[in-house]
């Protein structure tokens, strides 16, 4: 193991906790926005709209933001 790899180690539990803290309000906001527009739709149709929207926001916004903002917390020194 190199000295750089030994100096810091990515914490998956911390990352999961931070992503969960971001995903919960994200999904809640999307549900509040989508449900009034899709009152007559079946649940699978709503999910077809919500899932790609949630994943896109996570991949290009939430996850990079968490990694950048909490870099020190996610990569604690050993």
C-alpha positions as CSV (number, residue, x, y, z in Angstrom):
1,X,0.0,0.0,0.0
2,X,1.4,3.4,-0.9
3,X,1.8,6.2,1.6
4,X,-1.0,8.2,-0.1
5,X,-3.4,5.3,0.2
6,X,-2.5,4.7,3.8
7,X,-2.9,8.4,4.6
8,X,-6.6,8.5,3.8
9,X,-9.4,5.9,3.3
10,X,-12.8,6.5,1.8
11,X,-15.6,5.9,4.3
12,X,-18.5,4.1,2.6
13,X,-20.8,4.3,5.7
14,X,-20.3,8.1,6.0
15,X,-20.9,8.5,2.2
16,X,-24.1,6.4,2.4
17,X,-25.3,8.5,5.3
18,X,-24.7,11.8,3.5
19,X,-26.3,10.5,0.3
20,X,-29.3,9.4,2.3
21,X,-29.5,12.8,3.9
22,X,-29.6,14.4,0.4
23,X,-31.8,11.8,-1.3
24,X,-34.7,11.9,1.2
25,X,-35.5,15.6,0.7
26,X,-34.8,15.3,-3.0
27,X,-37.4,12.5,-3.4
28,X,-39.9,14.2,-1.2
29,X,-39.6,17.4,-3.2
30,X,-40.0,15.5,-6.5
31,X,-43.0,13.7,-5.2
32,X,-44.7,16.9,-4.1
33,X,-44.0,18.4,-7.5
34,X,-45.1,15.4,-9.6
35,X,-48.1,14.0,-7.8
36,X,-50.4,17.0,-8.4
37,X,-49.6,16.8,-12.1
38,X,-50.2,13.1,-12.3
39,X,-53.2,12.5,-10.1
40,X,-54.9,10.1,-12.6
41,X,-51.8,8.1,-13.4
42,X,-51.0,4.6,-12.2
43,X,-48.1,4.3,-9.7
44,X,-45.9,2.6,-12.3
45,X,-46.3,5.6,-14.6
46,X,-45.4,8.1,-11.8
47,X,-42.3,6.0,-11.0
48,X,-41.4,6.0,-14.7
49,X,-41.2,9.9,-14.4
50,X,-39.7,10.1,-10.9
51,X,-36.9,7.5,-11.2
52,X,-35.0,9.0,-14.1
53,X,-35.4,12.5,-12.7
54,X,-34.0,11.4,-9.3
55,X,-31.1,9.4,-10.7
56,X,-30.1,12.3,-13.0
57,X,-30.1,14.8,-10.1
58,X,-28.1,12.4,-8.0
59,X,-25.5,11.6,-10.6
60,X,-24.9,15.1,-11.8
61,X,-25.7,17.1,-8.7
62,X,-26.1,15.5,-5.4
63,X,-23.2,12.9,-5.4
64,X,-20.6,15.3,-6.8
65,X,-21.7,17.9,-4.3
66,X,-21.5,15.6,-1.4
67,X,-18.0,14.4,-2.5
68,X,-16.7,17.9,-2.9
69,X,-18.3,19.5,0.2
70,X,-17.5,16.6,2.6
71,X,-14.1,15.4,1.2
72,X,-12.4,15.6,4.6
73,X,-15.2,13.8,6.3
74,X,-15.4,11.1,3.7
75,X,-11.6,10.5,3.6
76,X,-10.5,10.5,7.2
77,X,-6.8,10.1,8.0
78,X,-5.9,6.8,9.5
